[in-house]
Amino acid sequence: MNKWEELDKKYIWHPFTQMKGWNEKPQTVIARGEGVKIYDVDGNEYYDAISSLWVNIHGHCRKEINDAIIKQLGEIEHSTLLGLTNKPAAELAEKLIKVAPNGLNKVFYSDDGSTAVEAAVKIAFQYWQQIGMPEKQEFINLGDSYHGDTVGAVSVVNIDVFHKVYKPLLFNTNKMTCPSYYHNNDGFATEEEFLKQLLNELEEHLKANAHKTAAMIIEPLVQAAAGMLMQPKGYIAGVRALTKKYNVLLIVDEVAVGFGRTGKLFACEHENVEPDMMCLSKGISAGYLPLGATLVTDELYNAFLGEPSEGKTFYHGHSYTGNPLACIAGSVSLDIFEKDKVIEGLEPKMKLITKKLAEIATISYVGNVRQCGMLAGIELMENVEKKISFKSDLLIAGGICQIARKQGLFIRNIGDVIIFMPPLVSTLDDIDIMLTKLEIAMKEVLENLSQREKFSDPCAF
Ligand SMILES: *Cc1c(COP(=O)(O)O)cnc(C)c1O
């Protein structure tokens, strides 16, 4: 065991990790990164097939971003947004508003995805108080939704494995059916019928409850943390139309799907959705530094204007809000999107992913492959026809990720779903190599399943 692994095991408590298993197994210590690869302290290289947990966009150690951060470091590392402002925060805000859906005109900065959601929830709640409709206090969310791990964000989450234990701490929400046709299609002959039922359910709820509802929060197009669950075409536009009709705010959480992952800069663009608020993080700084942003309309922002004595101020903020280093990374990242025509260049990459996934779909025990642009989920099933999942303690998908690591591919699963989310900068060759390595690891495990011992992957929940 090298020195850092020893220190890690002695002192670090890892996120989403059963530390017993972690401490019992050898662990990889990353030393550096370049482009789509990361390298450990022993010099082994790994393709970063999940963009360092969905944050990296233009590759590791991207020269333009490195240079900008170094230059900014020579000027100032941090200065507060309480009582002051700074150049990178102001410039990034302008750039974000330029590319965001119409109607979003103000940026509230925070530190990560959870805080971007916390801020949105609190803004929605306070907004109605301040425009004279204080009875609008409830929230609508989706089955299997994920919006972060702080207590306010967890209140609008519906993933029991992660958060069941905290239920007594949380505020109540009104949960709509998870809009995943693959998982919830019982009794619906077509996806269109399923969509109709979803919107019907929402409208019935709004009819009876809109007068006491503050906002609905959704992850548009793809519920990523739930295992890349895809929504029927027309769903987000339908949700927008209904929330507008019944005067309920729509918060879209683009923390995972924003910044090109779905093939457009923002998922909302696929159906021309103009939300009341948009939560951004993960890809916002191209994977360099923690940064969150909650974008809001003028209507929301204006409801908080007044004399100090009126008490309309939004009393929320974080110490590192608007951090110049994070903001300069975000600013240069958006410049790269434009200069390199990143979105325009995704088409052949997405097509290649589709083609490779079709091969992967033929491997035994693969129940469902789903893709939206540059992100994909491969769901394993013990019985594909009857849609019976593997027993949860088998950790088959986690085992595949372990084997892939030995072949130089860093990839992770969520339950029985293997997540593929490469940096947007990945070339066709990179994508081909990554998915070929995955295919080999999958075959090694799945074609010899009966002879295998039980896996125990400390990383796989
Ligand atoms: C990751 C994620 C969050 C939480 O972001 P953190 O930066 O981890 O706090 C919120 N919403 C969605 C959709 C996410 O994928």
The ligand as a Gaussian input file, in Angstrom:
#p B3LYP/6-31G(d) Opt

LIG

0 1
 C      -25.385000      15.748000      -8.796000
 C      -26.736000      16.331000      -8.809000
 C      -27.148000      17.242000      -7.820000
 C      -26.292000      17.560000      -6.617000
 O      -25.139000      18.234000      -6.977000
 P      -23.891000      18.254000      -5.951000
 O      -22.928000      19.172000      -6.621000
 O      -23.410000      16.860000      -5.848000
 O      -24.402000      18.785000      -4.661000
 C      -28.381000      17.816000      -7.941000
 N      -29.202000      17.512000      -8.968000
 C      -28.852000      16.650000      -9.931000
 C      -29.786000      16.377000     -11.044000
 C      -27.616000      16.005000      -9.877000
 O      -27.280000      15.103000     -10.799000

